[in-house]
Amino acid sequence: MQNNDYLHLEFMGINGLAMDSFSEGLRKKIKLFGMMLSGLDETIGTDALVLRDKLGKLDKEIYGDMLEEYEEYLENNEIMEGSASDKPKTKSDKELLEQLWKMGRKKGLRRSTLRDMGFQVELSRNRVSVGNFRLERTGIFVHTYDLVRTS
């Protein structure tokens, strides 16, 4: 895979973020990813497949962590600039849920996170259906949801 095929590397590139922009724990994960990625060229056969799978999972985890760290600055997964004219096109609720599904973020989604991403549907019920997805509330006193694909 090329670097732009990894979600967290693409996110860093698009937003011009350096390693020192992140928390120490996240920097350690990014460094571990880099070490694993450099070893991919020397790995063959089933070991290469296993390593690619681990890299993919770690990439999604790092990307999710990046989104959480920058959630107050993000709108539709891009760092917001000062001007309203620079605003990216807002995504539909269905597109946002598809993006979360592809990222592997299916459990423990907070209502505030969904709202910050631009989710518009009212999140006061226990189940909310949007397109081929359903958000199921898992928290009793807090609004957390699990994402389920319905078809």
C-alpha positions in Angstrom: 0.0 0.0 0.0 1.1 3.5 -0.6 1.1 6.1 2.2 -2.0 7.8 1.0 -3.9 4.5 1.4 -3.6 4.7 5.1 -6.3 6.9 6.7 -4.1 8.5 9.4 -1.3 9.4 7.0 -3.8 10.9 4.6 -5.4 12.9 7.5 -2.0 14.2 8.5 -1.1 15.1 5.0 -4.4 16.9 4.2 -4.3 18.9 7.4 -0.5 19.5 7.4 -0.1 18.0 10.9 3.3 17.0 12.2 4.0 14.3 14.8 4.4 16.9 17.6 0.8 17.9 17.0 -0.4 14.8 18.8 -0.4 13.4 22.4 2.6 11.3 23.5 0.5 8.1 23.4 -0.6 8.7 19.8 2.9 9.6 18.7 4.1 6.2 20.1 1.4 4.4 18.0 2.4 6.4 14.9 6.1 5.5 15.4 5.1 1.8 16.0 3.1 1.9 12.7 6.2 3.4 10.9 8.4 0.6 12.2 5.9 -2.1 11.2 5.5 -0.5 7.8 9.2 -0.4 7.1 9.4 -4.2 7.9 6.7 -4.9 5.3 9.1 -4.9 2.4 11.2 -7.7 4.0 8.2 -9.8 4.9 6.8 -12.5 2.5 4.0 -15.0 2.3 1.5 -15.4 5.1 3.7 -13.3 7.4 3.2 -10.3 5.0 -0.6 -10.9 5.0 -0.7 -10.9 8.8 1.4 -7.8 8.9 -0.8 -6.0 6.4 -3.8 -6.9 8.4 -2.2 -5.6 11.6 -1.2 -2.4 9.8 -4.7 -1.9 8.6 -6.2 -2.3 12.1 -3.6 -0.1 13.7 -4.2 2.6 11.0 -7.9 2.7 11.8 -7.1 2.9 15.5 -4.7 5.7 15.0 -7.1 7.6 12.7 -9.9 7.2 15.3 -7.6 8.6 18.0 -6.6 11.5 15.8 -10.3 12.4 15.2 -11.0 12.3 18.9 -8.0 14.5 19.7 -8.9 17.0 17.1 -12.7 16.6 17.4 -13.2 20.2 18.7 -11.4 21.6 15.6 -12.8 19.3 13.0 -15.7 19.6 10.7 -16.3 16.7 8.4 -12.8 15.4 9.2 -10.9 18.4 8.1 -9.2 21.1 10.2 -11.4 24.1 10.1 -10.0 27.4 8.8 -11.0 30.8 10.0 -13.2 31.8 7.1 -16.7 30.6 6.4 -16.0 30.6 2.7 -13.4 27.9 3.2 -16.0 25.5 4.6 -16.0 22.1 2.9 -19.2 20.6 1.5 -21.2 19.1 4.4 -21.9 15.4 4.1 -25.3 13.8 4.5 -26.0 11.7 7.6 -25.9 8.6 5.5 -22.4 9.5 4.1 -21.1 10.2 7.6 -22.3 6.8 8.9 -20.8 5.1 5.8 -17.5 6.9 6.6 -17.6 5.7 10.3 -18.4 2.2 9.1 -15.4 2.2 6.7 -13.1 3.5 9.5 -14.2 0.7 11.8 -15.7 3.1 14.3 -18.8 1.1 15.2 -18.9 1.1 19.0 -19.3 3.7 21.7 -20.0 6.7 19.4 -20.8 9.7 21.4 -23.7 12.0 20.5 -21.3 15.0 20.7 -18.9 13.4 18.2 -21.7 12.7 15.8 -22.9 16.3 16.1 -19.4 17.7 15.6 -19.1 15.6 12.4 -22.3 17.3 11.1 -24.9 14.6 11.9 -28.3 16.2 11.6 -30.9 13.5 12.6 -32.4 13.9 16.2 -30.5 11.5 18.5 -33.0 11.3 21.4 -34.5 7.8 20.7 -33.0 4.4 21.4 -32.8 3.5 17.7 -32.2 5.8 14.8 -32.3 4.5 11.3 -30.5 6.3 8.4 -30.2 4.6 5.0 -28.6 1.2 5.4 -27.5 1.9 9.0 -29.0 2.0 12.5 -27.6 3.8 15.5 -28.5 1.9 18.7 -28.2 3.7 22.0 -26.0 1.7 24.5 -25.7 4.2 27.3 -28.4 4.7 30.0 -27.3 8.1 31.4 -25.1 9.1 28.5 -25.8 9.3 24.8 -23.5 6.7 23.3 -24.4 4.6 20.2 -23.3 1.5 18.3 -23.4 1.6 14.6 -25.2 -1.4 12.9 -25.5 -2.1 9.2 -29.0 -3.2 8.3 -28.6 -4.5 4.8 
